[in-house]
Amino acid sequence: MQNRNDIIKTLTFCYFLIAAFEIIAEYVIAKSFICTLKPLITSTLIVIYCLKSDKKSKLFILVLGLSLLTNILFIPNTPSFLFYALVVFSIHRMLAIYLIFSLQKIKDFIPVAIATAPFLLIFFYLFMETPDIPEQSYYLLVIQNVLISLFAGISLSSYVMDDNKQNSILLISALLFVMLQFSVFIEKYFLTNEYQEFFRPLAMTFNTLAFFTFYKYVITAEKSADND
């Protein structure tokens, strides 16, 4: 057991070290390093989860696998690859929300709806104020806005209704994912080809922290279920 914990700690250090190099690579736009490091980040997290979890949820591994594929599709930074990345990420986000519903004890959906509404207003305001959204990505972005708002709404309402460790970690993860979506949306659609040296490293930072926090949430929720 101690040996496994040591391996997990070492891999966790490697996860953040790889992420740090990836953030630097995004800043200097080193394509060869980006192509290598970006998939390696998620792959490392999958290994960490498989070592840490006793349940080894296939659904969570699939969620991480789709995130890995999305990151690969984002690398070329072309409209066609961006479209495919949005398709894969939409499926990823749907499965992530389904996973949360399977781990959370949500009995009343009215607080979820109330908590989701402000996020919908913010995301759709930004969406409507953004010029030149590609026609093929229009409906996918609408779906993305709904999904991230629902994700955040579930997290916020769960935290307000029951402030425990599991819900606190979920809320932190959701807020990081919200900031990730903001930064990616602004970079890809609102300020196209402007300030990429700022937004791409920022998005990668949010991505690294959001997925690691979501992993911590899943582990905490699994342990909580075992204790019930």
C-alpha positions in Angstrom: 0.0 0.0 0.0 2.8 2.4 0.9 4.6 1.6 -2.3 1.4 2.4 -4.3 1.0 5.7 -2.5 4.6 6.6 -3.3 4.0 5.8 -7.0 0.9 8.0 -6.9 2.7 10.9 -5.3 5.5 10.6 -7.9 3.1 10.5 -10.8 1.2 13.5 -9.4 4.4 15.4 -9.3 5.1 14.3 -12.9 1.6 15.4 -13.9 2.1 19.0 -12.7 5.7 19.0 -14.0 4.5 17.9 -17.5 1.7 20.5 -17.3 4.2 23.2 -16.5 6.4 22.4 -19.5 3.2 22.2 -21.6 2.1 25.7 -20.5 5.6 27.1 -21.4 5.4 25.3 -24.8 2.0 27.0 -25.4 3.5 30.3 -24.6 6.4 30.0 -27.0 4.3 28.0 -29.5 6.6 25.0 -29.6 4.4 22.7 -31.7 6.6 19.6 -31.3 6.5 19.8 -27.5 2.8 20.6 -27.5 2.0 17.5 -29.6 3.9 15.3 -27.1 3.1 16.9 -23.8 -0.6 17.7 -24.2 -1.7 14.0 -24.6 0.8 12.9 -21.9 -0.9 15.1 -19.3 -4.3 13.3 -19.5 -2.6 9.9 -19.9 -0.7 10.5 -16.6 -4.0 11.4 -14.9 -5.7 8.2 -16.1 -2.8 6.1 -14.7 -3.0 8.1 -11.4 -6.8 7.4 -11.1 -6.4 3.7 -11.9 -3.8 3.4 -9.1 -5.8 5.5 -6.6 -9.3 4.2 -7.2 -10.6 0.9 -5.9 -13.6 1.1 -8.2 -11.8 2.2 -11.4 -14.9 3.7 -13.0 -14.9 2.9 -16.8 -17.1 5.9 -17.3 -14.6 8.3 -15.7 -11.8 6.7 -17.7 -13.9 7.3 -20.8 -14.4 10.9 -19.8 -10.7 11.4 -19.5 -10.0 9.5 -22.7 -12.4 11.9 -24.6 -10.6 14.8 -23.0 -7.3 13.4 -24.3 -8.8 13.2 -27.8 -10.2 16.7 -27.6 -6.7 18.1 -26.6 -5.2 16.3 -29.6 -7.8 17.8 -31.9 -7.2 21.3 -30.5 -3.5 21.2 -31.5 -3.7 22.0 -35.2 -5.8 25.1 -34.5 -7.8 25.0 -37.7 -11.6 25.4 -38.2 -12.1 21.8 -39.3 -10.2 20.3 -36.3 -11.8 22.8 -34.0 -15.3 21.6 -35.1 -14.3 17.9 -34.5 -12.9 18.9 -31.1 -16.2 20.6 -30.2 -18.1 17.4 -31.2 -15.9 15.2 -29.0 -15.9 17.7 -26.1 -19.7 17.9 -26.2 -19.9 14.1 -25.8 -17.2 14.3 -23.0 -19.2 17.0 -21.1 -22.5 15.0 -21.4 -20.8 11.9 -19.9 -19.1 14.0 -17.2 -22.6 15.4 -16.2 -24.0 11.9 -16.2 -21.1 10.8 -14.0 -21.9 13.6 -11.5 -25.5 12.6 -11.4 -24.5 9.0 -10.7 -22.2 10.2 -7.8 -24.4 13.0 -6.3 -27.6 12.5 -4.3 -29.8 15.1 -6.1 -33.4 14.9 -5.0 -34.6 18.4 -5.8 -33.9 19.9 -9.3 -35.3 23.3 -8.5 -32.1 24.5 -6.9 -30.2 23.1 -9.9 -32.3 25.1 -12.3 -31.9 28.3 -10.2 -28.1 27.9 -9.9 -27.9 27.1 -13.7 -29.7 30.2 -14.9 -27.0 32.9 -14.1 -24.4 30.9 -15.9 -26.7 30.5 -18.9 -27.2 34.3 -19.0 -23.5 35.0 -18.8 -22.5 32.5 -21.5 -25.2 33.4 -23.9 -24.6 37.1 -23.5 -21.0 36.5 -24.5 -22.1 34.2 -27.3 -24.5 36.8 -28.7 -21.9 39.5 -28.5 -19.3 37.5 -30.4 -19.0 38.3 -34.1 -18.2 35.8 -36.9 -19.0 32.5 -35.2 -18.6 29.8 -37.9 -22.0 28.4 -39.0 -20.9 24.8 -38.6 -20.0 25.4 -35.0 -23.0 27.6 -34.0 -25.2 24.8 -32.6 -22.3 23.0 -31.0 -21.4 26.1 -29.1 -25.0 26.5 -28.0 -24.9 23.0 -26.6 -21.5 23.7 -25.0 -23.0 26.7 -23.2 -25.9 24.7 -21.9 -23.7 21.9 -20.7 -21.2 24.0 -18.9 -24.0 26.0 -17.3 -25.7 22.8 -16.1 -22.4 21.5 -14.9 -21.8 24.7 -12.9 -25.4 24.8 -11.7 -25.3 21.2 -10.3 -22.0 22.0 -8.6 -23.2 25.3 -7.0 -26.6 24.0 -5.9 -25.0 20.9 -4.4 -22.5 23.0 -2.4 -25.2 25.4 -1.2 -27.6 22.6 -0.2 -24.8 20.5 1.5 -21.4 22.1 2.2 -19.2 19.0 2.5 -15.8 18.1 1.2 -17.2 16.3 -1.9 -19.3 19.2 -2.9 -16.6 21.7 -2.2 -14.2 20.0 -4.5 -16.9 19.6 -7.2 -17.6 23.4 -7.0 -13.9 24.3 -7.3 -13.7 21.9 -10.3 -16.8 23.5 -11.9 -15.4 27.0 -11.5 -12.2 26.0 -13.1 -14.0 24.5 -16.0 -16.1 27.7 -16.4 -12.9 29.7 -16.6 -11.5 27.2 -19.0 -14.5 27.6 -21.3 -14.3 31.4 -21.1 -10.6 31.5 -22.0 -11.0 29.0 -24.9 -14.1 30.8 -26.3 -12.5 34.2 -26.1 -9.3 32.9 -27.8 -11.0 30.9 -30.6 -14.0 33.2 -31.4 -13.9 36.6 -29.6 -10.3 37.6 -30.1 -9.3 35.4 -33.0 -5.5 35.4 -33.5 -5.0 38.0 -30.8 -3.2 37.5 -27.5 -2.7 33.8 -28.2 0.5 33.9 -26.2 -1.6 34.8 -23.2 -4.9 32.8 -23.7 -3.4 29.5 -24.7 -1.2 29.1 -21.6 -4.0 30.4 -19.5 -6.4 27.8 -20.9 -3.9 25.0 -20.4 -3.5 26.1 -16.8 -7.2 26.0 -16.2 -7.4 22.6 -18.0 -4.7 21.1 -15.9 -6.2 22.3 -12.6 -9.8 21.6 -13.5 -9.3 17.9 -14.5 -7.1 17.2 -11.5 -9.7 18.7 -9.2 -12.4 16.7 -11.0 -10.3 13.5 -10.4 -10.1 14.4 -6.7 -13.9 14.9 -6.7 -14.5 11.4 -8.2 -12.1 9.8 -5.7 -13.8 11.6 -2.8 -17.3 10.7 -4.1 -16.3 7.0 -4.5 -15.0 6.9 -0.9 -18.1 8.6 0.4 -20.3 6.0 -1.3 -18.3 3.2 0.3 -18.8 4.7 3.7 -22.6 5.1 3.3 
